[in-house]
Amino acid sequence: MSLMAIGRRHLRALILSVAAAAAGYLAFSLWGGWAQVGQALAQVGWTGLAVLLALSLVNYGLRFVRWQLYLTALGHAQPWRASLRIYLAGFALTTTPGKAGEALRSLFLQHRGMPVERSLAALISERLSDLVAVVLLCLIGLSQFPGLRLMVVVAVGLIVVVYVAIARARPVVGQPGRPSAQFERSPSRLRSALARVQQLLASARPCHTPALLLSTTALSLIAWAAEAWAFHLLLGVLGSNATLSFSVFVYAIAVLAGALSFLPGGLGGTEATMMSLLLLAGHEQAVAVVATVLIRLTTLWFAVAIGLIALLRLMREPTSAPATSTDESPEAANATASGASSANAAPLGAHR
């Protein structure tokens, strides 16, 4: 797959997001006091950094296992080595508008015979599972910050709405690329969008059977708890006496704020929430800055770096023509693919 297939605008957006994040983190460091920030960084050291990265790898690994379960449930199990490269490559464009990295996985999976609507169904299920896990972690310390209950209530409402929509959605019946009769009276664009969304939700239903829901939720909860624990360890190294429940809550609510902000990767929203809560709890500016910047570098940006390596490897591999699927005609696949960006715009997860 060529670089042109990925899209120059997505690569430009990635570069801009990296530059914006670097500028923001530099501004945070200057605000917190350059000498104090440097001193706090020295306290973490290479060993501390290695522990943070290791716990992030635990997060990515467990989420990949969940991804494999979704692909199997959808009838398109993939060899784990190839699937891992595709999954990690999706992290590369996490910080671009429209969550292009998620649709990127569909592009590679389509070349392995998986219809776009099925891979997007897995992506929607993954986002929803992430959101459930983060909300559950938020409940650990929510009583300490009653003013943030509304955010959690909004997230719970979104979860309920999506689960109901998945349960009630029915596959669109009609000719390939043409919506069913129930949308015939609607304006053409609206009709097409409604049919596409209904088809995606119906396709996601196999990922939400009771048994699979239990196992994927457990995987998600452990995965995100690993990063929350990393945040707690980081605060401890920096001299904070924060309790585990406080650390887990701050990390989870910050990730949730970033997800609900609709910003790519939660940039800005996550950092602002995390730093504000740390300062509110009495932490020094330098500690709040280092904790926020380091946890984001070792979670979000570590994932982006791994994703870029995986993406470059995938682009060097020779590709054959997409395998023909009995589930979806070329016309239907093209129609579904055109909705990838819109399907990925909803905040159904933790934006990474």
C-alpha positions in Angstrom: 0.0 0.0 0.0 1.5 3.4 -1.0 1.9 6.4 1.1 -0.6 8.2 -1.2 -3.3 5.6 -0.2 -3.0 6.9 3.4 -3.6 10.5 2.3 -1.4 13.5 2.5 -3.9 15.5 4.5 -3.9 12.8 7.3 -0.1 12.9 7.4 -0.1 16.7 7.5 -2.7 16.6 10.3 -0.4 14.1 12.2 2.5 16.5 11.9 0.4 19.4 13.0 -0.9 17.5 16.1 2.7 16.5 17.1 3.8 20.1 16.7 0.8 21.4 18.7 1.4 18.9 21.5 5.1 19.7 21.7 4.3 23.4 21.9 1.7 22.8 24.5 3.9 20.6 26.7 6.8 23.1 26.4 4.4 25.9 27.5 3.3 23.7 30.5 6.9 23.1 31.4 7.8 26.8 31.3 4.7 27.6 33.4 5.6 25.0 36.0 9.1 26.4 36.3 11.8 24.9 34.0 14.2 24.1 36.8 11.6 22.5 39.0 10.2 20.5 36.1 13.7 19.3 35.2 14.2 18.3 38.8 11.0 16.3 38.9 11.9 14.6 35.6 15.2 13.5 37.2 13.3 11.9 40.0 11.5 9.6 37.6 14.7 8.4 35.9 15.0 5.7 33.2 13.8 2.9 35.4 10.6 4.8 36.2 10.1 5.6 32.5 10.6 1.9 31.6 7.9 0.9 34.1 5.4 3.4 32.6 6.1 2.1 29.1 5.8 -1.5 30.2 2.3 -0.8 31.7 1.3 0.9 28.5 2.3 -2.2 26.6 0.1 -4.3 28.9 -2.8 -1.9 27.9 -2.1 -2.3 24.2 -1.7 -6.1 24.5 -4.9 -6.7 26.3 -6.8 -4.5 23.9 -5.3 -6.4 21.0 -6.6 -9.7 22.5 -10.0 -8.1 22.7 -9.7 -7.0 19.0 -9.0 -10.6 18.0 -12.1 -11.7 19.9 -14.2 -9.2 18.0 -12.8 -10.2 14.6 -13.5 -13.9 15.4 -17.0 -13.1 16.5 -17.6 -11.3 13.2 -16.5 -14.4 11.2 -13.1 -12.9 10.1 -10.5 -14.2 12.4 -7.0 -13.1 11.4 -3.5 -14.6 12.0 -2.2 -12.9 15.1 1.0 -11.6 13.6 -0.6 -9.9 10.6 -3.5 -8.7 12.7 -1.2 -7.2 15.4 0.6 -5.1 12.8 -2.7 -3.8 11.4 -4.0 -3.1 14.9 -0.9 -1.2 15.9 -0.8 0.7 12.7 -4.2 2.1 13.6 -2.5 4.0 16.5 -0.4 6.0 14.1 -3.1 8.4 13.2 -4.9 8.6 16.5 -4.3 12.3 16.8 -5.7 13.2 13.4 -9.2 14.6 12.9 -11.9 12.0 12.3 -9.9 9.2 14.0 -8.4 8.3 10.6 -6.3 5.7 12.2 -9.4 3.6 13.0 -10.5 3.7 9.4 -7.0 2.8 8.4 -7.4 -0.6 10.0 -10.5 -1.2 7.8 -8.4 -0.4 4.7 -5.8 -3.0 5.5 -8.4 -5.6 6.6 -10.3 -5.1 3.4 -7.2 -6.3 1.5 -7.4 -9.4 3.7 -11.0 -10.1 2.7 -12.9 -8.5 5.5 -15.8 -6.2 4.4 -15.4 -2.6 5.6 -18.7 -2.7 7.5 -17.6 -5.7 9.5 -14.2 -4.1 10.5 -16.0 -0.8 11.4 -18.4 -2.8 13.5 -15.4 -4.1 15.4 -14.0 -0.6 15.8 -17.4 0.7 17.2 -17.4 -2.2 19.6 -13.9 -1.5 20.7 -14.7 2.2 21.3 -17.8 1.3 23.3 -15.9 -1.2 25.4 -13.2 1.4 26.2 -15.8 3.9 27.2 -17.5 1.3 29.6 -14.1 0.5 31.2 -13.2 4.2 31.7 -16.6 5.0 33.2 -16.3 2.1 35.6 -12.8 3.4 36.7 -14.3 6.8 37.2 -16.8 5.4 39.7 -13.9 4.5 42.1 -13.3 8.1 43.2 -16.3 10.0 41.9 -17.6 10.7 45.4 -14.6 12.9 46.0 -15.5 15.2 43.1 -19.4 15.5 43.0 -19.1 18.3 40.5 -17.9 15.9 37.8 -20.8 13.5 38.1 -22.6 15.1 35.2 -19.8 14.1 32.8 -20.0 10.5 34.0 -23.8 10.6 33.6 -23.5 11.9 30.1 -21.1 9.0 29.3 -23.4 6.4 30.8 -26.3 7.8 28.8 -24.2 7.5 25.6 -23.4 3.9 26.5 -27.0 3.0 27.0 -28.1 4.7 23.8 -25.5 2.9 21.7 -26.3 -0.5 23.3 -30.0 0.0 22.7 -29.3 1.0 19.1 -27.2 -2.1 18.5 -29.8 -4.3 20.0 -32.6 -2.8 17.9 -30.8 -2.4 14.6 -31.7 -4.6 11.8 -29.6 -5.4 8.7 -30.6 -3.1 5.8 -32.4 -5.1 3.1 -32.1 -3.9 -0.5 -30.0 -4.0 -3.6 -26.3 -3.6 -3.2 -25.4 0.1 -2.5 -29.2 0.9 -2.3 -31.0 1.6 1.0 -34.0 -0.5 2.0 -37.6 0.7 1.4 -37.9 2.1 4.9 -35.6 4.9 3.9 -37.0 5.6 0.4 -39.1 8.6 1.5 -36.1 10.3 3.2 -33.8 12.8 1.4 -31.1 10.8 -0.5 -28.2 11.8 1.7 -30.0 11.4 4.9 -31.4 8.1 3.7 -27.9 6.8 2.8 -26.5 7.9 6.1 -29.3 6.3 8.1 -29.0 3.0 6.2 -25.2 3.0 6.7 -25.4 3.6 10.4 -28.1 1.0 10.8 -26.1 -1.6 8.9 -23.0 -0.9 11.0 -24.9 -1.2 14.3 -26.5 -4.4 13.1 -23.1 -5.8 12.1 -21.8 -5.1 15.6 -24.4 -7.2 17.3 -22.2 -10.5 17.4 -19.6 -8.5 19.4 -22.1 -7.9 22.2 -23.4 -11.4 23.2 -23.5 -11.8 27.0 -20.4 -14.1 27.2 -18.3 -12.0 24.8 -19.4 -8.8 26.5 -18.3 -10.1 29.9 -14.8 -11.1 28.7 -14.2 -8.0 26.6 -15.3 -5.7 29.4 -12.9 -7.5 31.8 -10.0 -7.1 29.3 -10.8 -3.4 28.8 -11.1 -2.8 32.6 -7.7 -4.4 33.3 -6.1 -2.7 30.3 -7.1 0.8 31.4 -6.5 0.0 35.0 -2.9 -0.7 34.0 -2.4 2.8 32.7 -4.2 4.3 35.7 -1.8 2.3 38.0 1.1 3.7 36.0 -0.2 7.2 36.7 -0.4 6.3 40.4 3.2 5.0 40.5 4.3 8.2 38.7 2.7 10.4 41.3 4.4 8.4 44.0 7.8 8.7 42.5 7.2 12.5 42.3 6.6 12.6 46.0 2.8 12.7 46.0 0.9 11.0 48.8 -2.1 10.5 46.6 -4.3 7.5 47.3 -4.8 4.8 44.6 -8.5 5.7 44.3 -7.6 9.4 43.7 -5.0 8.5 41.0 -7.3 6.1 39.2 -10.1 8.6 39.2 -8.0 11.5 38.0 -6.6 9.4 35.1 -10.0 8.0 34.1 -11.9 11.2 34.3 -9.2 13.0 32.3 -9.4 10.3 29.6 -13.2 10.6 29.6 -13.0 14.4 29.3 -10.7 14.0 26.3 -13.1 11.5 24.7 -16.2 13.6 25.2 -14.3 16.7 23.9 -14.4 15.3 20.3 -10.8 16.4 20.0 -8.4 14.0 18.2 -6.7 11.9 20.8 -8.4 14.0 23.5 -5.6 16.5 23.0 -6.0 19.5 25.3 -9.1 18.2 27.1 -7.3 15.3 28.8 -4.2 17.4 29.8 -6.3 20.3 31.1 -8.5 18.1 33.2 -5.7 16.1 34.7 -3.6 19.1 35.6 -6.5 21.0 37.0 -7.4 18.1 39.4 -3.8 17.7 40.5 -3.5 21.4 41.3 -6.9 21.4 43.0 -5.7 18.5 45.2 -2.7 20.6 46.3 0.1 19.3 44.1 2.9 21.7 43.1 2.8 23.1 39.6 6.0 21.2 38.6 4.7 17.9 39.8 1.3 18.4 38.0 3.1 19.3 34.8 5.6 16.4 34.9 2.9 13.9 35.8 0.6 15.1 33.1 3.2 15.4 30.3 4.9 12.1 31.1 1.8 10.0 31.4 0.6 11.4 28.0 4.0 10.7 26.4 4.1 7.2 27.7 0.5 6.3 26.8 -0.9 8.3 23.9 2.4 9.3 22.1 4.1 6.0 22.8 1.1 4.4 21.0 1.5 6.9 18.1 5.2 6.1 17.8 4.6 2.3 17.8 1.8 2.8 15.3 4.0 4.7 12.9 6.6 1.9 12.9 3.9 -0.7 12.2 2.4 1.5 9.5 5.7 1.9 7.7 6.3 -1.8 7.8 2.8 -2.5 6.4 3.3 0.0 3.6 6.5 -1.7 2.5 4.7 -5.1 2.2 3.5 -6.0 -1.3 -0.3 -6.1 -1.6 -2.6 -8.1 -3.7 -6.0 -7.2 -4.9 -8.6 -7.2 -2.2 -10.2 -10.6 -1.7 -13.8 -10.9 -2.8 -16.2 -11.4 0.1 -19.5 -13.2 -0.2 -20.9 -10.9 2.5 -20.6 -7.7 0.5 -20.5 -6.6 -3.1 -17.9 -4.1 -4.3 -20.7 -1.4 -4.6 -21.8 -2.0 -1.0 -18.2 -2.0 0.2 -17.6 1.4 -1.5 -20.8 2.8 0.0 -19.8 1.6 3.5 -16.2 2.8 3.2 -17.5 6.3 2.4 -19.0 6.4 5.9 -15.9 5.4 7.7 -15.0 8.9 8.8 -18.5 9.8 10.1 -18.8 6.5 11.9 -15.5 7.2 13.7 -16.3 10.7 14.7 -18.4 9.7 17.7 -16.6 9.6 21.1 -17.1 5.9 21.7 -13.9 5.3 23.5 -10.8 6.8 25.0 -9.3 8.1 21.7 -6.4 5.8 21.5 
